[in-house]
Amino acid sequence: MDTILVGAGVAGLSAGVNLARKGVQVAVIDELPPASGASYGNSGFLVADTAMPIALPGMYKKVPSWLLDPDGPLRVRPSYAAKAFPFLARWLWASRMQQVHKSNEAMRRIQNPVFQDWKALVAPQVYSSLIRETGQIYLWDGVGPFETRIEDLLRSKFDVKARELSQQEIKDTFPGITPTIGRAMLVPGNGHTINPGRLVQAVKDELIEAGGAILHERVQRLWPAADGGWSVMTTGSLRKCRRVVVAAGAWSARLLAPLGIHVPLESERGYHVILPNPSIKLAVPILHKTGYFGANSMEMGLRLAGTVEIAGLEAEPSPSRCEVLVKQAHKLFPGIKHDEPIFWMGHRPSLPDSVPVIGAVPGFKGLFTCFGHGHCGLTAGPTSARLLTEVMVGASDGADLQAYSISRFR
Ligand SMILES: Cc1cc2nc3c(=O)[nH]c(=O)nc-3n(C[C@H](O)[C@H](O)[C@H](O)COP(=O)(O)OP(=O)(O)OC[C@H]3O[C@@H](n4cnc5c(N)ncnc54)[C@H](O)[C@@H]3O)c2cc1C
């Protein structure tokens, strides 16, 4: 085998497709079916124009009130607080304005080409049936919190098109919406998918079509082999390859730690609810900036997603996080009717500066990474995978991947 990719989410599958199309012999290994993790359960927003790091200046002042509010957007499980501390400390440090600009620029480079890169990845009929270039509408109760000013500044830096909507336009676009919405803004350059799981499964189809393989195994350990390649111990067998790409989402750090490579990766556990057969259908998805959740009409119903819970990879889900999302839906659309909500929890693979690690791992010939996309991996995964695989097939020297180097954490 030439290249093993660990993880069949959007990152690993997209990188696998690009390599297979160049004639590289590849296998993507995942014990779960393709697109089972965050790549399945996300909000489906394709955020071409509004790359926003999670840590913003002044946010630290809000953290205590968020933590005390059971319906708040951030929760740290008390039993996990000590383990979460190093990540949270780095996250607060990343909220310096200088770092925010750096992260914003790095994120924008891999988010802005989202539509071209998804077009290159999947068949035209898949693209046209699952992706909508409709823009997104941001909503605020009142005039919006403090971070709105920073977001306005970052948008103006790249001359991002955005238009404030009048109260009448809000009512016309979203019949039945609560009158408490004080501000609404259309960002026309963004878009969405109506089924992220099906979209990422289409990438798996492209992988197979291009001659790649999927192996349903879990990678237990990987190490450099004496012949200069890699040994990959899985639940199926000991596999040998020339190169390995670690694209195992929130689990990636666990595979690297035994090699002495430490990355401050944390799972920002996120939740979604699907409201089946909803009485409202959104033509344009909503990002509710005051409530910190997204709402998107999908093939299976209205999906509301958001909230951040820091509790590690093992803890059981908290249904109360999903109940908060149902409550938010009813606050936003007071008369909404729907069938029994369906709850889901998944792991956003997050780094404190919101910038993923993409590229070769210095000092480890044949080892590459493509993980840490946090809140924006459905958007940035295909472009990250393209930039990575250009390096792997010798089409790029990797100079443009400097900002994503894993070395920044060493
Ligand atoms: C609630 C929520 C809302 C979101 N909304 C959006 C959005 O609107 N827009 C957007 O762009 N992004 C969004 N995201 C983020 C996005 O979904 C993720 O960044 C992206 O899916 C990460 O992709 P990935 O391939 O890195 O990881 P994953 O999709 O998590 O895939 C990683 C895979 O690795 C496998 N794996 C782990 N360990 C091993 C091992 N040892 N051996 C083999 N396989 C292994 C796992 O089984 C998993 O299938 C959201 C995420 C969540 C949770």
The ligand as a Tripos MOL2 file, in Angstrom:
@<TRIPOS>MOLECULE
LIG
   53    58     1     0     0
SMALL
NO_CHARGES

@<TRIPOS>ATOM
      1 C1        -22.8670   20.1740   15.8840 C.3       1 LIG1
      2 C2        -21.8440   20.4910   14.8300 C.ar      1 LIG1
      3 C3        -22.1120   21.4820   13.8840 C.ar      1 LIG1
      4 C4        -21.1710   21.7720   12.8970 C.ar      1 LIG1
      5 N1        -21.5050   22.6560   11.9130 N.ar      1 LIG1
      6 C5        -20.6400   22.8750   10.8790 C.ar      1 LIG1
      7 C6        -21.0340   23.6930    9.7850 C.ar      1 LIG1
      8 O1        -22.1460   24.1900    9.7270 O.2       1 LIG1
      9 N2        -20.1320   23.9160    8.7920 N.ar      1 LIG1
     10 C7        -18.8820   23.3610    8.8040 C.ar      1 LIG1
     11 O2        -18.1000   23.6310    7.8900 O.2       1 LIG1
     12 N3        -18.5040   22.5450    9.8290 N.ar      1 LIG1
     13 C8        -19.3490   22.2980   10.8540 C.ar      1 LIG1
     14 N4        -18.9890   21.4690   11.8940 N.ar      1 LIG1
     15 C9        -17.6290   20.9630   11.9340 C.3       1 LIG1
     16 C10       -17.3790   19.8150   10.9780 C.3       1 LIG1
     17 O3        -18.4460   18.8960   11.0220 O.3       1 LIG1
     18 C11       -16.0550   19.1120   11.3530 C.3       1 LIG1
     19 O4        -15.0160   20.0620   11.4280 O.3       1 LIG1
     20 C12       -15.6690   18.0870   10.3050 C.3       1 LIG1
     21 O5        -16.7300   17.2180   10.0370 O.3       1 LIG1
     22 C13       -14.4450   17.2960   10.7750 C.3       1 LIG1
     23 O6        -14.1900   16.3270    9.8080 O.3       1 LIG1
     24 P1        -13.0860   15.2310   10.0730 P.3       1 LIG1
     25 O7        -13.0280   14.3810    8.8710 O.co2     1 LIG1
     26 O8        -11.8330   15.8900   10.5200 O.co2     1 LIG1
     27 O9        -13.6200   14.4280   11.3590 O.3       1 LIG1
     28 P2        -14.8260   13.3920   11.5420 P.3       1 LIG1
     29 O10       -15.9520   13.6690   10.6380 O.co2     1 LIG1
     30 O11       -15.1080   13.3500   13.0040 O.co2     1 LIG1
     31 O12       -14.1860   12.0260   11.0850 O.3       1 LIG1
     32 C14       -13.1320   11.4380   11.8080 C.3       1 LIG1
     33 C15       -13.2460    9.9410   11.6190 C.3       1 LIG1
     34 O13       -12.0680    9.3310   12.1710 O.3       1 LIG1
     35 C16       -12.4470    8.0770   12.6750 C.3       1 LIG1
     36 N5        -11.4270    7.6050   13.6100 N.ar      1 LIG1
     37 C17       -11.1010    8.1170   14.8100 C.ar      1 LIG1
     38 N6        -10.1220    7.3960   15.3870 N.ar      1 LIG1
     39 C18        -9.8310    6.3970   14.5120 C.ar      1 LIG1
     40 C19        -8.9260    5.3110   14.5560 C.ar      1 LIG1
     41 N7         -8.0960    5.1150   15.5940 N.pl3     1 LIG1
     42 N8         -8.8940    4.4500   13.5090 N.ar      1 LIG1
     43 C20        -9.7080    4.6340   12.4320 C.ar      1 LIG1
     44 N9        -10.5930    5.6720   12.3520 N.ar      1 LIG1
     45 C21       -10.6540    6.5250   13.3880 C.ar      1 LIG1
     46 C22       -13.7980    8.3330   13.3460 C.3       1 LIG1
     47 O14       -14.5370    7.1310   13.4740 O.3       1 LIG1
     48 C23       -14.4330    9.3250   12.3570 C.3       1 LIG1
     49 O15       -15.2710    8.6650   11.4230 O.3       1 LIG1
     50 C24       -19.9120   21.1260   12.8860 C.ar      1 LIG1
     51 C25       -19.6450   20.1230   13.8310 C.ar      1 LIG1
     52 C26       -20.6040   19.7930   14.7850 C.ar      1 LIG1
     53 C27       -20.3200   18.6860   15.7540 C.3       1 LIG1
@<TRIPOS>BOND
     1     1     2 1
     2     2     3 ar
     3     2    52 ar
     4     3     4 ar
     5     4     5 ar
     6     4    50 ar
     7     5     6 ar
     8     6     7 ar
     9     6    13 1
    10     7     8 2
    11     7     9 ar
    12     9    10 ar
    13    10    11 2
    14    10    12 ar
    15    12    13 ar
    16    13    14 ar
    17    14    15 1
    18    14    50 ar
    19    15    16 1
    20    16    17 1
    21    16    18 1
    22    18    19 1
    23    18    20 1
    24    20    21 1
    25    20    22 1
    26    22    23 1
    27    23    24 1
    28    24    25 2
    29    24    26 1
    30    24    27 1
    31    27    28 1
    32    28    29 2
    33    28    30 1
    34    28    31 1
    35    31    32 1
    36    32    33 1
    37    33    34 1
    38    33    48 1
    39    34    35 1
    40    35    36 1
    41    35    46 1
    42    36    37 ar
    43    36    45 ar
    44    37    38 ar
    45    38    39 ar
    46    39    40 ar
    47    39    45 ar
    48    40    41 1
    49    40    42 ar
    50    42    43 ar
    51    43    44 ar
    52    44    45 ar
    53    46    47 1
    54    46    48 1
    55    48    49 1
    56    50    51 ar
    57    51    52 ar
    58    52    53 1
@<TRIPOS>SUBSTRUCTURE
     1 LIG1         1 GROUP 0 **** ****
